[in-house]
Each structure stands twice: as structure tokens, then as C-alpha cells.
Amino acid sequence: MLSKASLLAAIVFVALLFWGGSQPVAVGLFKPPLDKVAHFAAFGVLGFLLWLGFQGRWPWLIIMLVGGVGALDEWHQVFLPGRSVSIGDFAMDMAAAAVVVGVMSALEKLQGGRGGVK
């Protein structure tokens, strides 16, 4: 049950990310370097939700999905007034995915099991 709820939460999170990013208030909401912290936090949450949803399986797929959403987010910003593409933002998205997958994998090994958080 947790896996389905987590995947649904990930889908809703992505929808809200794109909707929120389209709002005029999003322009300049986080000033550097806090914009990178915001990207790391948001995409870390997405990676964690996917980890739970996939029950700790397919870590490379999780990283690729988070990266895909990050790339789409940056591309989406091309069409928004006052927004711009940032390779630094995308790098933080990927770093967040890698850190979450790495930490969750390590915790799983310490617990000696598979299937996400017990």
C-alpha cells in the first residue's frame, strides 16, 4: 500500500512543481544560493518518494526519472516570463537524486533487507 501511495504522491508532487513553477510568484522566489538548496530539497523529496514507491528497487531508474523531471523543469522555464534555464539547478536535481539513492541504499544494507524503509 505504501508503494502505491508514494508513487501517487510523486506524481502529485511533480504536477505541483510544474504548476507552482508556472506562477508569477515563482520568478525570483529563491535568490542564489538558496535556489540551489530549494532544488536539492525538492528533487530529494521526489527521489525519496520514488524510492518508497519502487520499494528500493531500480535505483538507476529512480535517478533517471528524477533527472528527467529536472530536465523537463528546466526546459519548461524557457517558456515562462522571467525564468531561465540553469545547468546548476539541473546539477542540484541530479545530486539530490544520487544522494537520496545512496543514503537509502546504505540504510537498506545496514538493515540487511530490501524494500525501502521498514
N, C-alpha and C positions, 0 to 999 in steps of 0.2 A: 504494500500500500504506500509506503514512504517513497518508493521509486517513482510511482506514477504521479504522486503529489509533487515531488521535486521536479519532475520533468515539466509538469503543468506550470509550476512556479517559475521555471526557467523561461518558458515561452511567454508568460505574462511579463516577466522582468524585461525581456528583450523588447516586447511591444511597448512597454512603458519607457524604456530607454530611448527608442526612436521617437515616440510621441513627445516625451519631455524635451529631447534634444531639438525638436522642431519648434518649440515655443520661443517667442522673442526673448523671454527672460533668461534663456539658456546662453545668450550671447554675453560673454564675459562673466558668467556666473562664478567661475573659479579662476582666479588670477594665478599666473605661474609663481611658484612651482606647485601650488595646490591643485592645479588642473591635472597634474600627473598623479598626485595622490588620489584624486577622485576617480581617475581612470583605473588605477590599480585596485582600488576598493570595489568599484562597480563590477569590473571584469573578474575580480577574485570571487565575488559573490556568485556570479554566473558560473564560474568554474566549479565552485563548491556545490551548487545546485545540480549541475550536470554530473558531478562525481556521485552524489547521492542517488540521482536518477538512474545512472548506469551501474549502481551498486559497486563502484570501484573497478569496474571492467573498462577496457578500451581507453587507457589513459591518453594515448596519442590522438584518438578521436576527440576526446574532450578538449585537448589543446587546439586541435584543428578547428573545432566548432567555435570555440571562444575567439580564435584568430579570425575566422570567417566573419563572425558578428562584428569584431573590431574593425575589420577592413570595410565591411558594409557601412558601419557607422561613420567612418572617415569619408567614404565616397558620398554618403548621404549629405554630408556637410557641404559638399561642393555646391549643392542646390539651395542652400539656406543663406539668406542675407546675414552678413556679419560673422558667419562661421567660415572656417578654413580647414583644410586637411593638414594633419600633423603626423609625421612619421614617429615623433616622440610619443604621442598619445598611443599610437598603434604598438609601439615597442613596450609601453607600460601594460597594455592589454595582454600582450603575449607573455610578458614577465609574470603578470598575475596568474595567468593560466598555468605556467610552468611551476611557479611556487606552490600554488594550491595542490596541483597534482603531485608534486614532490613531497610536500608535507603529508598529504593524505596517504600516499604510498608508504612513507616511512612509518606513520602511525599504524597503518594496517599491518606492516611487518612486525612492529613491536607487539601488537595484539595477537599476532600469529593467525590471522584469519583473512577472509575475503568477504566483500560485500558492503564496503563502506563503513560508516560509523555504526557501532553496535550499541 
